[in-house]
């Protein structure tokens, strides 16, 4: 049996300007997601949780909290963009061209816009991406630029791994 490492994310050296990463996981937004997020963030706008109120708006139903959409799409990008992050430096140009509704499934992709060496930290580089989130119909629901400091190969903290039993030894399957 050969032990093979799982995906551990990209390092600074792996990013190329112009590359586009199709993030593999979609996520269907539920009513519970929307209600819990509004409660956790103390967002009291009834457009997010009051069906009677929302029915009277042009949307006719509750809108998903836009900061939930930002958090979800950022999270979807972590596997490809910031698995080896040193620091998140910020978001810019956040745009929400179409609402997200409960029941929508959100997908995303990111394009590498720029990369440069860090002037103050030789073990990391700075990468800027444009991330786009879209729903099940391909309609763009959010875009933003995100800038991160990402470790160079060989400089990220390590993750402890258990020593696996050899094949045929007690405890192996």
Secondary structure, 3 states (H helix, E strand, C coil): CCCCCCCCCCCHHHCCCCCEEECCCCEECCHHHHHHHHHHCCCCCHHHCCHHHHHCCCCCCCECCHHHHHHHHHHHHHHHHCCCEEEEEEEEEEECCCCCECCCEEEEEEEEEEEEECCCCCCEEEEEEEEEEECCCCCEEEEEEEEEEEECCCCCCCCCCCCCCCCCCCCCC
